């Protein structure tokens, strides 16, 4: 008994690979989002973290965002926080 193998055209191969690529991108995106969304203010350790950040800010007379900037530099997270520049717009 012989089975015949049908060759796929180039366009069919491209379409199949594009579909696989889309699936991989979606699965990667879903994995990243689920990890971040799983942490809330009620998660274990979050309340002590928030209290610690507040106490450090109070001790050094800083604002909380400044403390977070320093933490990101110390941990070398690669996080870039830029100060927003507010532009006054005048309507003429």
N, C-alpha and C positions, 0 to 999 in steps of 0.2 A: 504494500500500500504506500503510495507516494503522496506526500503533502507538498503543495506548492506554496512558496513564500512570495508574497506580493511586496515589491519594493515600494517604499514611500517616496513621494516626490520631495524635492527640496523645500517647496512651500509647505508641505505637510509637516516635515521635520521642524521647520522654523516655527510654525504655529504651535506644535507640541512643546517645544522648548520654551517659547514665550509663556505658555500656560503654566509650565513648571516654575518659571521665574516669578510669575505673579503670585503663585501659591507660596513660594519661599519668602517673598517679601512680606506677604500678609502674616505668615506664621511668625516671622521675626518681629514684626510690629506688635502683634498681639502679646508675645512673650514679654517685651519691654514694658508695655502699658500695664499688664497685669501685676508685675512686681511693684511698680510705683504706686498703683492704685490700692494695693493691699495694705499700705501703711496709712493709718489715720491718727488723729490726736489721741484716740483711745488705745492705740497699740502699746504693747509692753515697752517700757523705757522712754516713751515719748514725753510723758509728763515730767519725768526727772530731767530730760534733756532741755525742755522748755524752761523749767525752773533754773537750771544751771546757766543757760544763755541769759536769762533775765538778771540773775545775780552777778554775772560777769559784767554785763552792761552797766549795772548800778554801781559796782565797785570802781570801774574805770571811767565812769561818767561818759559812756558812749551810748549810741543808739543801737538797737538790736541788729539792723542791717549792717552796721559797721563791724559788729562782732562776727556776723556770718561771713563777711568778706575776709576777715582775718583767719577764721577757721578754714575757709577754702584755700587760702594761701599756705597755711601750715600743713594741711593734709595733701597739698599739691593735687587737687582734684581736676585742675584744668578749667574750672568754672570761671568765666569772665563776667563780672558784674560791672556794668558801666553806669555812672551817674547820669540820670536823665537831664537834659538841658531844656529848660522851659523857655520858649520863645513867645514873647508878647506879640500878639497880632493885633493890628489896628485896622478897623474897618473904616474905610474912607468913603 
